[in-house]
Amino acid sequence: MGIVEKFISMEYGAAPEDPREALLWLDGHGRRFGHFINGAWLNPASGQYFDTTDPSTGDKLASVAQGTLADINAAVEAARGALGVWQALTPHGRARYLYALARQVQKHSRRLAVLETMDNGKPIRESRDIDIPLVARHFYHHAGWAQLLAQEFPGYMACGVVGQIIPWNFPLLMLAWKIAPAIATGNTVVLKPAEFTPLTALAFAEICQEIGLPAGVVNIVTGDGSTGEALVKHAGVDKIAFTGSTEVGRAIRKATAQSHKRLSLELGGKSPFIIFEDADLDSAVEGLVDGIWFNQGEVCCAGSRLLMQESIAESLIAKIRDRMSTLRIGSPLDKAIDIGAIVARVQLERIQRLVDQGIAEGATCWQPSLPMPSRGLYFPPTLLSNVHPASVVAQEEIFGPVLAAMTFRTPREAVELANNTVYGLAACVWSESVNVALHVAAQLKAGVVWVNSTNLFDASCGFGGYRESGYGREGGREGLFEYLEPIWFKQAPPIRPAKLATEKTSGRQAGAAAPPIDRTVKLYIGGKQARPDSGYSIEVRGADGRLLGEAPFGNRKDIRNAVEAARKAEGWAKTTAHNRAQVLYYIAENLSQRREEIAGRLSVVVGKEQAAAEVSHSIERVFSYAAWADKYEGAVHDPPFRNVTLAMHEPIGTVGIVCPAEAPLLGFWSLVMPAIAAGNTVVAIPSEAYPLIAGDLYQVFDTSDLPGGVVNIVTGRSGELLKVLAEHDDVDAIWCFGDEASGASAKLLSVGNLKQVWTNEGRAIDWFDVKQGEGRWFLHHATHVKNIWVPYGE
């Protein structure tokens, strides 16, 4: 009779997963774990431990070591000591270890899945069928990269000791995303798992022991935020890789600004889920369930902003409510539930607080009447409709099972709403028209776009964001660059400060009566020569002290005007690569015609020999980037799904460039050309040693069909102008090539909107050496990689 009743009602019965093996593993360790350092388990230096609990019951699972600076010191020392041994292995030798890790993860897959679910609260179906298989996939994939590294990345070497900090939402998967590429490229690792979810990281440490991974290659130190802070600030760490909140990412950026640490950040998101009126609505609703209620919405790329075309809004909302009513909330170890437990009480309270604030701002809240567990930390699936685009629930990351719904009328309005956020991690586009879907996908400011699908991930496809969702990529070929540096750059000596010719500011107003001088130049903004807002000029003197001319003394307003002009010229990014190449070739042609004239003026500052060489190399460099403009292309990935993934190179946006002092002409072309070849617009501060070069530069641009605003030139005190550029929220990246202090300032001052910063770290670059002064290294920093996932039929 019970079977018949169940058949009629179509209700699921309980399908509990047996946690016995995971519990036996915990008991085998006495439910107490130390740090994993140098291949061994060590008690914390402080003797302190903290508890990790099952969020679905509140029951204690184990006590875990609280890391301190002393523990971080030991781990970094172990990683440093292991570098030589690890890098002395052949590529095949390292590949075998990664392969062994993948195999061992598969052998322990069920226990790892159960442990993950118990520690995190996510449904066992997700940890069993998605997380753990992807963990193994990442180690398999990167075993292949380890084998091919020397062939595919000639001239590159590992960063060194890498500090990695991972979040609590995908504990073991985030570990794999971090550790696999790091050790595949020859680095050693100190990893700090999230305080709430350390257990699978510790289980992975045991796997490292089981396969005989050389001691010190992987070290795992547990603890709270203070442990992570000690790792970030440690002088012995060469790179920090962080996944977590934008707030903490900003703090890490600030903490590392004065150092030479490489930094990659995968931060928060407020991803749009766009549904057009021609979409298959039933499929879109199923995608939406996966997009926002997967892992209880505790996903950085969750499709938490529903943008639906106005004509289908009413029927779509009805379908969504019907589907929400069928979701099941319950014990995460029940294989038949859809939504598990929220990871911690502090997170549960944050979700409720933001929902209450959204309602107070006018949103309509709807939650299905679902039975809720009597124990544990749970939050029902929630739909907030009539949400204003400026509402807190439309702008702030909630990180819970909460969907904010808005409408749009046209594709253009959909794009505007989708991009109306400080984030740029992921997006979904649903439409039966491939033209509409790809047209919209190309305009979205997001590092990943899923077309008629959602939450697809693979080790072969890069993942990462734009804007305040961070920078850097994880997975794919581009993910390996985060752990590699050019060999010559790692070995470059510190830069020798150039003697600046702009030593004093003239007390005369620009244009006032003055003794005869050779020349006076202006700023170059929006394709036009412009007088400085200050009305003052800077005297420029040659190597012999002779007055050569005056350059404008640019200020904050001039930078603002230049950034505004650069923003207005963003149509340059939509120009075909072929057309950009033609303009660059024309620039090279016009520069060549003025070779003798420019070299003659430059020679009074750097000497005849260097001047001639700078002009010759500049012509060749512009030619090179004209050649690269339509050849630095993306790729098509073939992940193990019925999808192709289009990895498209996209310009970063508006780039502020502080040019090197030591090569006034060649340094300018070496930095500005890759930026505009990739489709960026530029605000450039030319060499402070010889800012008069601006006059020759804008005359070349004026005769070369370069659209106004693509390149803007502001002369003045580099340090003062850098500050304005770095703090400007409409500047997307800063390239600063000067001494160590200027590079540190660029990083520190640009924390506000987390713009990308690329500096020479105070190292000398030989701009006359093609291997150092041009090529893919520069183009890599001039572009984002956007991965667009497109499904196809069999």
N, C-alpha and C positions, 0 to 999 in steps of 0.2 A: 504493500500500500504506500509506503514511504517513497518508493521509486516512482510510482505513478504520480504522486503529488509533486515530486520534484520535476517530473517531466512536464506536467501541466504548468507549473509556476515558472519553469526554466530558471530557478534560482541555483546559484552555486553553493555547494557544500564546502566545508573546510577542507583544505588540502595542505596540511602542515608539512614543512620540510623538517627532516630530522637533524637537529643541531649537535648530535652526539659527538661526531668527530671533531668538530670545532671546540666543543667543551673539553674533550679529552686533551686536545692540544693546549688549551689554556691551563688545564690542571697540570699537564706535564711540565709547564714552566712555573708551577706554583702560583699562577695568576699574578706574577710580579715580573716586570721586565726592566732590565737596565738598558744602557745605550749599546749600540753595535759600533765599535770603533776598532780599526785595525784588525778586522777579522775575528774579534772576540767580544763577548758580552761583559760590559763593565758597569759597576755600580756608579750612581751619580756622585760627583765630587761633593755635593752638598748633603748627600744622604736623604734627600727629599723625593717623595713620590706624589703623584696625583692619581685620582681614579678616573677610569673611563667607563661609561655606563651604556646600557641598552636603552635608547630613547623610547622604545615601544613599551617598556615596562618600568624603567627607572632602576632596574637591578644593576649592581656593580658587576663588571666583567673582569677587570684586572686593575692592578696598580702599575703605573708607568713612571719612569724616571723623569724628574724635572731637571732639564739641562741648564747649566750655568756657563759662564765664560770659560771656566776651567775645562769643562767638557768639550766646548767648541774648540778651544786651543788644542786639546788632545786629538780631536777629529781632524782638524785642519793639518796638524803636524803629520798624522797618519796618511792623509791624502797626498800631502806634499812628498812624503817619503816613498809613496807608491808610484808616483808619476814616472820615474825613470824605468821601473820594472814594467809598468803597463805599456809605455811607449816603445820599449825595446822589443816587445812582441811584434811579430809580423802581422800584417793586416789579417791574414788567415787565422793567426792565433787568437786575436781579439774577436774575430767573427765566430769562432768556435765557442767562446764563452757566452756570447749573446745568444747563440743558438741553444746552448745548454740551458740558459735561463728561460727561454721560451718553452722548451720541452718540460722543464720542471714545473713551470706555472701550469701547464696543461695537466701534468700528473696530479697536482694538488688543487685542481680547478674547483671542485665541489666544496672542499673545505674552505678555500679562499672566498668563494661566493657567500657561503653561510656566515663566515666571520665578518665580511664586509657588511652584510645586511644587519647583523646583530649590533655592530659598532656604529653604523650610520643611520639605520632606520629605513633604508630603501627596500622596495619589494625584491624578494629573492629572484623573481623572474628576470628583473633588470640586471642584477649583479651576476646571475648565472648565465644569461643569454647574451648580454651586451658587454658589461664591464670586463669580465675575466677573459673572454675570447679576444677582446681588443687589446688587453694587456699582452697576451701571447703574440698577437699579430704585430705589435710594435717591436717586440724583441726579435721576432723573425725578420721583419722588414729591415731593421737596423743592423742585424747580423750581415745582411747583404751589403749595406752601405759600408760597414767596417771592412768587408772583403774588397770593395771597389774604391775605397777612399783615395788611395794614392793615384789611381787612374783618373778618377772623376774630379778630384780637387787638387790638381798639382799646384805646388807653390803655397799651400796652406798648411797650418799646423794648429794643434789644440790650444785653447786659451790657457789651460793649466788646471788649477784647483777651482771647482765650481761649487758654489753654495746654492742650494735649491730649497725653496719653501713652497709647500703645496697646500691646497685647501681641503675642506672636509666633505665636499659634495661628491667627489669621485676619487676617494683616497688612493686606491691602488692604480687606477687608470692614470691619474695625474702623475704618480710616481713613474710609471712606464713612459709617459710622454716626456718626462724630464731626464730620467736616468739613461734610457736606451740611446738617444742621440748623443748624450754627453760622453758616455764611455765608448760608443762606437767611433767617435772622432778622436779618442785618445786622451780625454780628460779623466780626472778622478773627481769624486763627488762627496760632498757632505750634504745630506738631505735632512730637513726638519719637516716631519709630517704635522698635520693639524693637531692641535691639542685635543679636539673632540674625537678624532678618529685615527689613532696611531697604530692599531693592531695589525692591519694587513701590511703596513710598512715593516713592522717587526717580523712578521711571517716571511716577508720577502728577504729580510736580512738572513734569516735561517736558510732560505733557498740559496743565497750567495755562498753560505758555508757548504751546503750540500754539493754544489757543483765545483767547489775548490777555487772560487774566484780569488785572485791574489789579494792578500790582506791589504786594506787601506784603499782599494779602488772604489768601494762603496762604503760609506760610513753613515749611520743613521742616529741622529741625536733627537730625542723627544723633549717636549717642553711647551711652554706657553709663548706669548709674544716676546717676552724678554729674551728667550733663547734665540728666536729668529732675529731679533735686533742685534744680538752679539755676533751672529753669523754674518749679517749684512755689513757690520762695521769692522769685521776682522781684516787686518792688513794683509793676511796671508791668502786671501781669497781673490782670485782673478776675475771671476764673473759671478753675478747673481741672476738666477732665473726664478721669477716669482709668479704664482697664480693666486689671485685673491681679489680683495676689494680695491676699488680705485683709491679710496682714502689711504689704505696702507701702501699701495703702490706709489702714491705721491710722497709719502714719508720715506720710503726706500730710495726713491729718486733723490730726495734731498740729502739723505744720509750718505749716499755714494758720490755726490757731486764733486767733492774735493779729492776723490781717488781716481785711479785709472781703471776701475772695475768696469767690465762690459756689463750691460744690463738688458734683460728682456722682461717684458711685463705683459701678462695676459690678465686683464682686469674685468671690471663689471660690464654689464650690458643692459639694454632696454630694447630688445630686438622686435622689429615690426613683423607682423604676420598679415600679409596683404592678400585679400581675396577679391578677385574681380567678378563681375556679374556673369561671365561666361564660364566660370570654373565649375568643375564637378563638385557640387556643394557637399555631398555625402563624403567624398574622399577628403575634401578640405577639412571637414569637421573631424574626421579621424586623425588627420595630420595635426590639427589643432590640439587634440587630446594629447598627442605625443609631444607637441611643441611646448605646452605650458604645464601639463600635469605629470609628465615624465619626471621621476625622481622628486616628486612633491613640489615641482617648480623650483627646486634648489639647483638651478642650472644657470650658468653665466650667460648662455645664449638662448635661454628660454624665450619662446615667442609670446612675450607678456603684453604686447600692444597689438590688439586686433584692429586692423584697418579694413573695413568692408565697404564695398561700393554701395552707395545709398539705395540703389534700386533693389538690392537683395537683403538689406539689413534686417528687415522684420522677419522674413522667412528663415534667414540664417540664424538669428538669435533663437528662434523657436527650436531649430534643429540642435543648436548647441545646448540648450536647456534640457531637451529630451536626452541627449547623450550624457550630459552631466548626471542625470538622474539614475543612470545605469552603472556609474562608477562605484567601485567598492573600496571602502577604507577599512583597514584592519591590520592585524599582525603582519609585519613585513615577511615573516617566514611562511605565510600562507601563500601558496603558489597561485591562488585564484583572486588575489586582491590587486587593485590598481594603484592605490595611494597608500604609502606607508607613513612612518612617523617623522616629524620634524626633528632635526638633529639635536637641538638643545632648547631649553626654556627661553634663553635670551633671544633666540631666533624666532620662536613662536610669539613672544611678546612684541617683537619688532613687526612681524607680519600683521598682527591685530592692530597695532598702533597706526600703521600706514593705511590699512583698510578703513579704520575709523576716520582718519584724516581725509581720505578720498570721499567718503560719504558726507563729511562736513562741508566739502567743497562742491557738493552737488551731484555726485555720482549716485546711481541707483544700484543697490547691492542685491544680488540674487544668489542663494545657496540652495542646493537640492536637499530634500529631507532624507538624509542617509543615516543609518545607524552608526554611531561613533563608539569606539572602544572606551571602556570605563577607566582604563589605565593608560598611561603614556602620553606622549606629546603629539597631538593631532590637530590638523586644521582642515576644514572641509573645502572642496573645490569651490571657488568663488568667481562670480562674474560681475564686474562693475561696468555698467553701461552708462550712456550719456556723459561720458568722460570728456572734459575739456582738455585740449592739447597741452595747456600749461599746468594742468593739475599735478599734484605731487605724485599721484599714482600713474601718471603718463610720463613722468620725467625721472623718478627715482627707482632704482632697482629694489624690488620688494623681496625677491629670492624666496618665494613661496608659491602656493598653488592659486595665484590670483591673476585673473585676466582683466585687462582694461580695454574696453571696446569703444571705437570711434568710427565715424563714417567719412567717406570721400566721394567726390563726384567723377573726377577725371584722373587719368594716369598721372598727369602733372601734379595734381593736388596730392595724390597718393605718395609720390616721391617726396614732396615738400614735407608732408606729415611724417613720413618715415625717417627723414633726415633731421627732423626737429628734435634733436637730442644731443647731448654732449658725448654720447657713446657711439660706437660703430663696430660692434662685434659680429653680429649675424643678422640674417633676414630671411623670410620666406615669401615667395611670390606664387600665387595660385591662379592659373588661367589656362584655358584650353588653347589659347593662341600663343604659339611659341614666339611670334614677333613681339607681342605685348610683354610676355614674361621676360625675354632677354633684353628688350628695350628698357624696361624698368630696372632689371637686375644690374645693368651696366651703370645706372645713375645712382644706385644706392651706396651710401657711405658705410660700407660694411665689408669686413674681411672675408666673410663666407655668405653665400646666398644659395639657398635651396629652392629649386623650381619644382613645384608640385610634389614636394617631399619636405621632410624636416629631420633635424637631428641625425644626419648621416655623418659618420666619421670614419676615417681610415688613415693608417700610418703613411700612405703614399701621398696624401693630400694635406697641404698646409692648413693650419688653423690659427687665427689671431685677428686682432682688431685694428681699427682706425681710431684716431682721436683719443678720448679718455678711456677707451677700452684697451689702451696699451699699444705696444709695438713689439715687433719680432713675431716669428711664426714657430709653431710646433708641428712637426710632421712634415713629410715631403722633403724634397731637395732643399727648399728654402729654409727648413727647420735646422738643417745641419750648419748653415752659415752662422747660426747663433752661437755655435761652439767652436768656430774656427776663425783664425786671423791669418792674413798674409805673413809668410815667414819673414820677409824683409821688414815689415812693419813692427813685428815683435822685436826685431834686432836693431831697429833704427836708434841712433843716438839722440839725446835731448837736443832740441832746437837751440841755436845760438841767436839771441835777440838781435834784430837788425837795428842799425842806427836810424832813427826816424828823422826825416827832413822837416817835418811839421813841428817845430820846436816852440814856436810862440804864436799867439793869436794877435793879429793886427788890431790895433785900436781904432783903425779907420773903418768907417761904414763902407760896405761894398759899393763900388761905383764912385766913391768920393775921390777928390784930387789926390794923386799919388805920383811918386817918381816913376819914370818909364820902367816897365818890366816886360819880360818876354811874352807872357800870356796870362789870361784869366779865364778859368773855365766855370761852368755852372753845374748844378745838379741836373740829373736826367730822370724825369718822372712822367710816366704816362706817354712816353714817346716824344716828350718836349723838353727843351732846356728850361730850367727854372732857377730863379734866384733863391738863396736860402732864406728861410723865415727869419733867422736871426739878424740878417743884414750884415753879417760879418764874414770876413775871409781869413784863411790861414796862409801864412807865408810858407812857401816851399823853396827849400834851398838845395843846391847840388852838393856833391861830395866835397867840393872845395869851399863851401859856404856861400857861394854866389846865389843871389836871389833869382829863382827861375820863374816864379809866377805866384799866383794866388789861387787857392782852391776854396770853394764855399765851405762855410762852417755850419754843417747841417745840425739840426736839433730834433727834438721829439716830434714837432709838428711835421717836419719834412719826412720823417720815417712814417708817420701816420698817413701822409699823402701818398707816399710810395706804396705802402701796403694796400691802400684803397685802390690805387691804379692797378696793382698786381691782381687784386681780386676781380676787378672789372675785366681783366684780360684772360680770365680762365677759359674762355673759348679756345685758347691755344691748345688745351688738352684734348679738345674734340677735333682739332685739325688732324688729318691723316698723317701717319708717320712719314709717308712719302713726301707730303707737302712740307712738313717740318724739316726733313732732310734737304729739300731744295733751298729753303731759306738759309740753313746753315752752310750749305755749299756757297751760296751767294755771299755770306759773311766772309768766308775764307777767301773768296775771290777779291772782295773789296779790301780786305786786310792786306792781301798780297800786293795790290796796286799801290798801297801806301807804305810799303815795307821800309824804304830808305828814310822817309820823313819821320816815321815813328821811331825807328832805331836811332836816328840822330838825336831826337829829343830825350829818349830813354838813356842814351849813353852818358849824359852828364851826371846821372845818378848812379848807374851800375857799371859804367865803363863800356867802351866800344865792343869788346869781345862778348860780354854777357848780353848786351843789348841786341847785337846781331843774332845771337843764339836764341834769345827769348822770342824775337819776332819770327824766326824760322820755325821754331818748335810750336809757336802759337798757331801759325798757319796750318801746320800739320795736325795739331790737336783739334782744331775746329773741323778740319777735313775728316778726322777719325770719328768725331761724334756725328757728323753728317752721315757717315757710313753706318754708324751704330743705330741711328734713329729708327730705321725700319728693319733692324735685324736683332735687336734685343727683345725677343718675343717670349711669350708665355709657353705653356705646354698643355697637352691634353692627357689627363690621367685616366687610368682604367682600373678603378677600385673594384673589389669583389662584390659588386652589386649590379643591378641593371641600370647603371648610370655611367655617364662620362662626366668628368670634372674638368672644367675649363679653368686653368690657372692663368689668369690674365695679369699682365703687368700694368699697373695704373700709377699715374703721377701722384705724388704726395699732396701737392697743392701749391701753396705759396711758401717759398723757401728763402729764409734770410741767410745770406752768405757773408762771412767776414773773411776777406781774402788775405793771404799771407803777405808779410812785409818784404820778404827776401827776394821774391820774383814778381815785381809789380805787374808786368804784362802777362807772363805765362801763368802765374798763379791764378789770375782772374779767369782766363780762358779755360784753365784746367778744371775749375769748379763750376763756373756758370754754364759751360757748354753741356756737360752731362745732365744738368738739371733741366735745361730747356729742351734738350733732345728727347727727354722722357716725357715732356708735356707740362712740366712745372712752370710757374712764373717765379720771378726772382726779385728780391731787393738786395742789392750788393753794396757792401762797403769796401771800396778798393783799398789797396795797400796804403797804409798811413805813411810809409816811407816816400811814396811818390803818388799822391792823389791826383796830380795833374794828368795822369794817364786817362782819367775819365773823359777828358776832352777828345782824345783819339778814339776812345771806345764808342762814345755815342755818335760820333760822326760816321763810324763804320756801320752802326745799327741803322742810322737814318737813311743810308743808301742801300740797305739790304732787304727791304720789304718785311722787316720784323715788325709785327703788330705792336702798337704802342702799349706799354704796360707790361709786356712780357719780361723785359729787363729794365729795372730801375736802379739808378746809381746815386747814392748819397755819400758825400765825402764829409770828413770831420774826424773827431776823436773816436777811434774804434771802440774803446771801452764804453764810452757814453752811449754811442749809437747801438752797440751790442745789447746793452741793458734794455733799451726801448724795444728792440726787435724781440728779445727773448721773453719779455713780459707781455708782448702783444698777443691777444687771444685769436687774432685772425691770421697769425703766422703759424704754419703747420709743422715747420722743421727749421732747425738752426744748424748750419755748417760753420764751424769756427776753427780756422787753421792759423793758430798763432802760438804763443807760449803757453806753458802749463796753467798759469793763472787765468788767462782768458778762457781756456777750455773749461776750467772749473766754474767760472762765472756763468758761462753759457748754460751749463747743466743746472746750476743752482737757481738761476733767475727764470728758467723756463718751466719750473715746477707747476705753475698755475694751471695750464691746460695740458700738461704732460706732452708737450710737443716733442717730436723726435729730435735728438741732438747727436750730431756726429762731429767729432773733433780729432785732431791729430795727437791728442793726449800729450802735447808738448814735445812730440818726437819730430825730428827733422825729416822732411820728405824731399827727395831729389826730383824736383819737377821736370828736370831735363831727361830723366830716365823713364822711358815709356812703361816699363814694368811697374814703376811706382806712381807715375803721374797721370795715368789714364786707364780706362778699361772697365771691366765688369765690376770691380770693387766699387767704383764710383756710381755706376748705373744701378747697382744693387741698393745703394743708399738713396737713390733718386726715385725709387718706386716702391709701392706696396704690391703684394700679390693677393689678388682677390680670387677665391675659388668658387666657381659657380657650378653647382651640381645639377645636371640635367638628366632626367630619366629617359629611358628609351624602351621600346617593346622588343620582344624576342621574335 
